[in-house]
């Protein structure tokens, strides 16, 4: 019966149907009403973009907590309810409206002052957040993604824009302005800055303004960087400071600037911002080092788009003295056009590529792997520097077997997830824990 209902609804409420908007809006408003509109009791921050959303949310949450605030957080990776923290095992960034409003109600009941929501393009297109009154919206960046759902890049961009359009029009709270925070380095920034807001903060890593900074502009200049993190100077309307971020990569400086800009807009001091950021040693599954005292470096990262691959692998390349080995696949039942692009990017930075499964869903992992191989040039030869290992655990075993001192192994796409989507449904798979256990076993047997 459930399958029949889903089939009927799928035809009736497809995106091309005139009832599509009405159906999803009604669900969103109904869910908020049933929950008592909990977002009205908190300052709500929405973070959207292609990459960097989860890290930006976590960095901002740490800053706010350092300032003594109680924070609720919902991201692709994790949840916060004050001091209560747990991993997101749903494989969804933004819940259905009823689940989301239930979570917001818990945050409000726990007296959280701030609710930080990673907000996906799917959720915005399907009006899952229509009953959420946002007060601050953050745009990280935009590169092609989810085009199986949005069809065109412009449609994808327009879905993200809905957060900022919704921001200014949503219900106002006492002494709480509507603020937009925008990455001015991104080519799509112009579309976001055109939308009305009480205040707009811009941030940049490409143009350091120093003491010439203008009102509501935050910029950074990288001083030094290695595999353990980055030291950078920032210029803000409140003055200049130096921050040692324990997360590697230029892209994490961008994420930090997004969090800094949002924190400034919320009235947080530079001291709290600096202390909050410098206390963060890792974000689960985001450039996270797995260390069992092995002679090579192992990093788990959620990168699963061509741009995400470029950011993660180019960063790893800068600090890898030996070979760079990557282990990855591509999700099944999703955007198939990106698969050869992932192979192309990996071949640009890596010495060895190991192709494997990654949430294959209803598809055969070998078919997905063959699609990825179309982007890999012929200088990568099977069983020499290109390996096909369909089982993910076996792929990690292979990577650790061939890795030598000063090499870096990048485990891409699964991140902090604890389940994998297969033909049999969701099965337990915790890459971080499996890699840790495997490395510990290897070290024990070699010492």
Legacy VTK file of the C-alpha trace (Angstrom):
# vtk DataFile Version 3.0
C-alpha trace
ASCII
DATASET POLYDATA
POINTS 447 float
0.000 0.000 0.000
2.839 2.435 0.892
4.476 1.808 -2.486
1.167 2.434 -4.290
0.604 5.705 -2.419
4.165 6.832 -3.147
3.687 5.997 -6.835
0.462 7.989 -7.044
1.922 10.962 -5.167
5.034 10.852 -7.320
2.941 11.354 -10.453
0.555 13.869 -8.918
3.162 15.991 -7.166
6.085 15.810 -9.578
8.049 19.078 -9.989
6.226 19.736 -13.268
2.810 19.445 -11.608
0.997 22.675 -10.600
0.205 20.995 -7.284
3.872 20.430 -6.459
4.443 23.821 -4.817
1.131 23.727 -2.959
1.761 20.220 -1.635
5.235 20.954 -0.249
4.343 24.397 1.107
1.347 22.942 2.928
3.535 20.254 4.494
6.094 22.821 5.615
3.612 25.246 7.137
1.608 22.429 8.701
4.691 20.938 10.329
5.711 24.315 11.785
2.198 24.988 13.097
1.942 21.571 14.757
5.310 22.154 16.462
4.268 25.628 17.629
6.656 27.549 15.338
9.740 26.837 17.502
12.131 28.825 15.264
10.487 32.014 16.541
12.001 31.385 19.965
15.619 31.322 18.734
18.014 33.142 16.428
18.166 30.839 13.394
21.218 30.687 11.126
21.030 28.904 7.763
24.160 27.873 5.865
23.913 26.908 2.206
26.301 26.332 -0.700
27.920 23.381 -2.448
30.928 22.757 -0.203
31.963 23.844 3.277
28.516 23.987 4.861
29.100 21.419 7.594
32.496 22.815 8.589
31.169 26.398 8.625
28.264 25.341 10.858
30.559 23.537 13.299
33.065 26.396 13.451
30.299 28.912 14.146
28.772 26.659 16.797
32.133 26.460 18.588
32.527 30.244 18.470
29.060 30.796 19.935
29.657 28.208 22.645
32.959 29.912 23.504
30.941 33.100 23.950
28.809 31.309 26.534
25.780 30.656 24.343
23.697 27.488 24.191
23.568 26.197 20.628
21.458 23.788 18.609
23.057 22.410 15.430
21.893 20.212 12.551
24.258 19.274 9.722
24.907 16.436 7.289
27.354 15.013 9.828
26.222 15.866 13.338
23.725 17.334 15.771
24.114 19.497 18.843
21.572 20.105 21.559
23.645 22.153 23.953
26.247 19.746 25.392
24.476 16.723 23.921
26.211 15.726 20.640
25.531 12.875 18.245
26.266 11.768 14.666
23.679 12.234 11.912
22.946 8.725 10.655
19.998 9.663 8.414
22.132 10.377 5.307
20.107 13.590 4.923
21.302 17.173 5.269
17.887 18.691 5.964
15.090 16.547 7.379
11.493 16.355 6.258
9.554 19.356 7.643
7.948 17.326 10.434
11.275 15.877 11.629
12.983 19.255 11.332
10.321 21.094 13.313
10.425 18.385 15.989
14.190 18.926 16.320
13.763 22.711 16.452
11.155 22.307 19.171
13.666 20.270 21.203
16.241 23.027 20.734
13.773 25.698 21.845
12.646 23.615 24.842
16.296 23.183 25.847
16.624 27.001 25.850
19.078 27.152 22.954
19.569 30.768 21.967
20.894 29.858 18.524
19.875 27.198 16.006
22.368 26.562 13.202
20.918 24.671 10.239
22.849 23.342 7.266
20.238 23.981 4.584
20.278 21.952 1.366
19.096 22.943 -2.088
16.672 20.007 -2.053
15.104 21.295 1.170
14.768 24.796 -0.255
13.281 23.573 -3.552
10.817 21.339 -1.733
9.884 23.981 0.870
10.918 21.763 3.795
12.041 24.900 5.659
9.116 27.137 4.766
8.018 27.206 8.417
11.481 28.195 9.666
12.056 31.893 10.368
15.727 32.488 9.522
17.619 35.502 10.862
21.026 35.020 9.240
21.875 33.297 5.956
25.371 32.202 4.879
26.453 31.416 1.313
29.709 29.435 1.063
30.226 28.726 -2.665
28.540 27.258 -5.724
29.758 24.623 -8.184
27.676 22.146 -10.236
26.038 19.483 -8.046
22.709 17.641 -7.750
21.955 18.307 -11.412
20.062 15.017 -11.519
17.466 16.825 -9.381
17.818 20.478 -10.382
18.599 19.724 -14.070
20.505 22.994 -14.755
23.131 24.910 -12.809
20.852 27.967 -12.891
18.039 25.988 -11.260
20.478 24.772 -8.610
21.654 28.342 -7.960
18.082 29.612 -7.791
17.236 26.981 -5.190
20.079 28.286 -3.014
18.873 31.845 -3.533
15.545 30.923 -1.925
17.221 30.953 1.492
18.175 34.627 1.085
14.826 35.583 -0.422
13.109 33.848 2.463
15.400 35.542 5.001
14.220 39.112 4.454
10.556 38.155 4.144
10.372 35.879 7.191
8.916 36.882 10.554
11.005 39.414 12.446
12.152 38.970 16.024
12.832 41.702 18.576
16.230 43.392 18.076
17.258 40.776 15.520
18.167 42.120 12.069
18.086 40.014 8.923
21.737 39.466 7.910
23.307 37.924 4.801
26.883 36.557 4.808
28.324 36.008 1.334
31.572 34.650 -0.105
32.563 37.507 -2.417
35.232 35.329 -4.077
32.586 33.094 -5.638
31.440 33.938 -9.198
27.792 33.575 -8.142
28.121 36.098 -5.293
26.527 38.850 -7.398
23.204 36.983 -7.420
23.168 36.730 -3.626
24.237 40.305 -2.916
21.315 41.621 -4.980
18.787 40.211 -2.506
17.602 42.598 0.216
18.915 42.254 3.784
19.248 44.605 6.754
23.005 43.992 6.698
25.291 42.145 4.306
28.717 40.833 5.298
31.203 39.910 2.584
34.264 37.730 3.110
37.295 37.005 0.926
40.577 35.097 0.874
41.584 36.540 -2.507
41.785 40.179 -1.452
43.262 41.009 1.948
42.163 44.492 2.953
44.215 44.869 6.117
43.547 48.090 8.001
41.701 49.480 4.957
38.770 47.113 5.534
35.351 48.549 4.863
32.299 48.142 7.047
30.974 44.563 7.157
33.879 43.127 5.136
36.137 40.346 6.408
39.303 39.242 4.589
42.217 36.911 5.237
45.869 36.457 4.344
47.472 33.064 4.877
50.734 33.236 6.832
51.690 29.546 6.901
50.098 26.145 6.311
50.895 22.449 6.624
49.070 19.169 7.160
48.121 20.128 10.723
46.439 23.435 9.926
46.762 27.030 8.795
47.863 30.306 10.354
46.205 33.374 8.833
45.690 37.060 9.507
42.160 38.412 9.285
40.954 41.944 8.832
37.535 42.762 10.293
35.469 45.869 11.064
36.505 45.374 14.714
40.235 45.126 13.989
42.860 42.639 12.842
43.870 39.369 14.535
45.873 36.227 13.746
44.254 32.804 13.992
45.824 29.340 14.048
43.161 27.060 12.605
43.804 23.357 13.239
42.228 22.394 9.919
44.361 22.244 6.746
43.572 23.859 3.425
42.760 27.236 1.910
39.127 26.153 1.666
38.963 25.779 5.445
40.158 29.365 5.789
37.149 30.279 3.629
34.912 28.262 5.926
36.426 29.998 8.941
35.812 33.417 7.371
32.163 32.519 6.827
31.854 31.570 10.499
33.778 34.683 11.600
31.533 36.963 9.539
28.407 35.369 10.968
29.775 35.648 14.505
30.587 39.337 14.014
27.073 39.924 12.739
25.770 38.310 15.930
27.864 40.617 18.113
30.552 38.135 19.185
33.922 39.589 20.212
37.182 38.932 18.358
38.616 37.225 21.460
35.740 34.734 21.568
36.022 34.194 17.813
39.752 33.471 18.021
39.419 31.171 21.044
36.420 29.354 19.602
38.139 28.635 16.293
41.465 27.628 17.801
39.796 25.066 20.081
38.472 23.138 17.072
40.856 20.279 16.348
38.663 18.427 13.852
35.266 18.331 12.214
34.062 14.717 11.877
34.908 13.362 8.436
36.283 16.662 7.133
40.045 16.457 6.419
40.173 14.277 9.524
43.477 12.533 10.232
43.324 8.887 11.310
46.409 8.225 13.405
47.497 4.861 14.793
51.223 5.751 14.667
51.477 4.340 11.141
54.382 5.622 8.964
52.069 7.248 6.405
49.277 9.821 6.644
45.613 8.819 6.386
42.898 11.430 5.930
39.128 10.934 5.743
37.247 13.631 3.860
33.639 13.940 2.708
34.626 15.434 -0.678
32.304 13.962 -3.313
32.129 16.634 -6.022
34.767 17.647 -8.593
35.324 20.923 -6.742
35.495 19.125 -3.386
38.040 16.709 -4.850
40.112 19.622 -6.145
40.153 21.310 -2.739
40.955 18.201 -0.716
43.485 16.631 -3.085
45.326 19.848 -3.943
45.710 20.520 -0.222
47.026 16.996 0.410
49.429 17.372 -2.513
51.089 20.392 -0.875
52.137 18.486 2.239
52.717 15.001 0.789
56.430 14.238 0.336
55.805 10.729 -0.982
52.943 9.429 -3.105
49.347 10.595 -2.888
46.936 7.653 -2.934
43.185 8.179 -3.227
40.337 5.763 -2.505
36.930 6.729 -3.836
33.844 5.896 -5.862
30.681 7.825 -6.686
27.174 7.559 -5.279
24.658 5.490 -7.192
21.275 6.762 -8.394
22.594 10.331 -8.547
24.264 12.759 -10.925
26.100 10.482 -13.347
27.761 13.274 -15.302
30.198 14.035 -12.481
31.672 10.529 -12.377
34.338 10.910 -15.113
35.097 14.384 -13.730
35.994 12.824 -10.378
38.415 10.503 -12.183
39.896 13.434 -14.081
40.497 15.505 -10.944
41.968 12.569 -9.010
44.384 11.767 -11.849
45.614 15.372 -11.797
46.783 15.227 -8.180
47.226 11.545 -7.275
49.979 9.042 -7.982
47.756 6.043 -7.327
43.976 5.674 -7.593
41.893 2.924 -6.003
38.306 2.817 -7.253
35.630 1.292 -5.058
32.000 1.544 -3.944
30.401 4.615 -2.373
26.697 4.399 -1.564
26.016 2.465 -4.796
22.296 2.227 -4.058
20.480 0.234 -6.739
23.422 0.401 -9.169
26.224 -2.093 -9.695
29.428 -0.600 -8.198
31.440 -1.900 -11.168
29.267 0.090 -13.592
29.895 3.243 -11.570
33.626 2.532 -11.492
33.707 2.132 -15.276
32.070 5.573 -15.605
34.750 7.104 -13.369
37.506 5.466 -15.428
36.372 7.379 -18.519
37.929 10.501 -16.992
41.223 8.856 -16.025
44.043 9.208 -18.611
45.949 6.178 -20.000
49.071 6.853 -17.930
47.124 5.219 -15.101
47.407 1.484 -15.723
45.371 -1.251 -14.082
47.222 -3.089 -11.293
50.113 -0.601 -11.549
48.804 2.739 -10.324
45.077 2.145 -10.879
43.214 -0.516 -8.903
39.610 -1.668 -9.045
38.493 -2.993 -5.645
34.665 -3.005 -5.496
34.397 -3.803 -1.772
35.181 -0.633 0.207
36.825 -2.386 3.139
39.065 -4.358 0.789
39.955 -1.086 -0.934
41.211 0.361 2.360
43.234 -2.785 2.992
44.806 -2.395 -0.463
45.601 1.285 0.090
47.300 0.640 3.428
49.264 -2.280 1.970
50.837 -0.178 -0.775
51.317 3.014 1.274
54.858 3.719 2.386
56.556 6.244 4.637
55.749 9.869 3.701
52.794 8.809 1.526
49.282 10.158 2.069
46.132 8.066 1.690
42.948 10.065 1.051
39.699 8.227 1.840
37.096 10.283 0.012
33.322 10.746 0.081
32.106 8.585 3.004
33.333 11.028 5.635
31.725 10.527 9.056
28.774 8.531 7.763
28.019 5.312 9.611
25.908 3.600 6.940
26.255 2.784 3.247
23.348 2.692 0.789
23.296 -0.578 -1.190
20.790 -2.769 -3.065
20.120 -4.452 0.275
19.322 -1.116 1.902
21.403 0.762 4.453
24.194 -1.367 5.915
26.535 -0.402 8.791
29.807 1.086 7.603
31.896 3.492 9.642
34.952 4.386 7.547
36.690 6.327 10.298
36.372 3.494 12.797
37.240 0.780 10.281
40.349 2.691 9.150
41.427 3.251 12.776
41.007 -0.433 13.662
42.764 -1.591 10.495
45.713 0.727 11.035
46.068 -0.321 14.667
46.125 -3.952 13.556
48.778 -3.228 10.927
50.956 -1.355 13.425
50.651 -4.156 15.997
51.791 -6.766 13.498
54.758 -4.721 12.274
56.241 -3.766 15.647
LINES 1 448
447 0 1 2 3 4 5 6 7 8 9 10 11 12 13 14 15 16 17 18 19 20 21 22 23 24 25 26 27 28 29 30 31 32 33 34 35 36 37 38 39 40 41 42 43 44 45 46 47 48 49 50 51 52 53 54 55 56 57 58 59 60 61 62 63 64 65 66 67 68 69 70 71 72 73 74 75 76 77 78 79 80 81 82 83 84 85 86 87 88 89 90 91 92 93 94 95 96 97 98 99 100 101 102 103 104 105 106 107 108 109 110 111 112 113 114 115 116 117 118 119 120 121 122 123 124 125 126 127 128 129 130 131 132 133 134 135 136 137 138 139 140 141 142 143 144 145 146 147 148 149 150 151 152 153 154 155 156 157 158 159 160 161 162 163 164 165 166 167 168 169 170 171 172 173 174 175 176 177 178 179 180 181 182 183 184 185 186 187 188 189 190 191 192 193 194 195 196 197 198 199 200 201 202 203 204 205 206 207 208 209 210 211 212 213 214 215 216 217 218 219 220 221 222 223 224 225 226 227 228 229 230 231 232 233 234 235 236 237 238 239 240 241 242 243 244 245 246 247 248 249 250 251 252 253 254 255 256 257 258 259 260 261 262 263 264 265 266 267 268 269 270 271 272 273 274 275 276 277 278 279 280 281 282 283 284 285 286 287 288 289 290 291 292 293 294 295 296 297 298 299 300 301 302 303 304 305 306 307 308 309 310 311 312 313 314 315 316 317 318 319 320 321 322 323 324 325 326 327 328 329 330 331 332 333 334 335 336 337 338 339 340 341 342 343 344 345 346 347 348 349 350 351 352 353 354 355 356 357 358 359 360 361 362 363 364 365 366 367 368 369 370 371 372 373 374 375 376 377 378 379 380 381 382 383 384 385 386 387 388 389 390 391 392 393 394 395 396 397 398 399 400 401 402 403 404 405 406 407 408 409 410 411 412 413 414 415 416 417 418 419 420 421 422 423 424 425 426 427 428 429 430 431 432 433 434 435 436 437 438 439 440 441 442 443 444 445 446
